[in-house]
Amino acid sequence: MMSPRELYEHLHTAAFNEDVTYAELIHVALAFAVFWYFVFEIGKFLLGKWSYGKPWLKACCEREFDRNEGMYRRFLGNDKSRDELVCKLMKDWPEGIVMNLQHFAGGALCIPSLIGYGDPAWASSLACLGILSEMGWEIEDTVLRLYQRLRYGKEKVPNAMMIILSSCVSGRDKAARLDAFQGHQFHLACDNGLDPGNSLGLLRCRYLHHMVERREVEFHGDRGGYNAPLFLFQRFFLCASDVEKIPE
C-alpha cells in the first residue's frame, strides 16, 4: 500500500518519464479519472444549486429544446412532455459546463507545445498529460454511464448514449499508445482509425510530435472517411508551418 507521498512521486515520475510504460500511463489516467469524478460531482452540485429554476436558464433551455426537439426526444424520450424535457435540460446544464471546463483544462496543457514555449521535452510531457486527462475523464464517464444504465436502464442512459460511449474505447487505447511511444520513432506508426472527436486529439498530439522531432507524419490504417477532413487540414497546417525555425 503506497503512502500519499509515494503515490504522488510514482504518478509524477510516470507523467514526465520519456521511457514510460503503458501500465504507468494507465495509472496516471486512473488518477485523473478519480480526480475528475470528484470535480464533476462537486461542480454539478454547486452549479445546480445556484442555477436550477433561474428564469434565464429556463429560457435558454426552452429555446434550445424548441430548436432541436427531434434530437432531444431521441436522446431523452418521446413519451415525456415538453416541460419535463426542459427540466431535464436544466438539470443537465451544470454537467455540460463542468465538462467544457474539463476539456479546456486538457487543451490548455498542450498550449506550451503549440506555441513553442519552454523546453520541448517539458512541453511534450505537459501535452501528454492533457491527453491523459481526457482519457481519465473518458474512463470515469464510461464507468459512471454503464453503472447508471445497469441500475436505472434506458430512462437514465438511452441507447444513443451507449453508442457514443462505445466509440470512445479505441480513442483511449490509441492515445495511451501514442503517449507511451512519444519519445521514439515508431509512435508515428500508431493506428489512427478514430472517431471524429478522438481524431481532434490525435491531430493535436501528432502536430506536437512533428514540431518537436521535425518528422514527416505518415498516416496508417485510416478506417473511416469521417477522418479525411481533419487529416487534410492537418496536412495543410503542417506544410504551412515553418518547421525549419524549430531548434533541434
Secondary structure, 3 states (H helix, E strand, C coil): CCCHHHHHHHHHHHHCCCCCCHHHHHHHHHHHHHHHHHHHHHHHHHHHHHHCCCHHHHHHHHHHHHHCHHHHHHHHCCCCCHHHHHHHHHHHHHHHHHHHHHHHHHHHCCHHHHHCCCCHHHHHHHHHHHHHHHHHHHHHHHHHHHHHHHHHHHHCCCHHHHHHHHCCHHHHHHHHHHHHCCCCHHHHHCCCCCCHHHHHHHHHHHHHHHHHHCCCCCCCCCCCHHHHHHHHHHHHHHHHCCHHHCCC
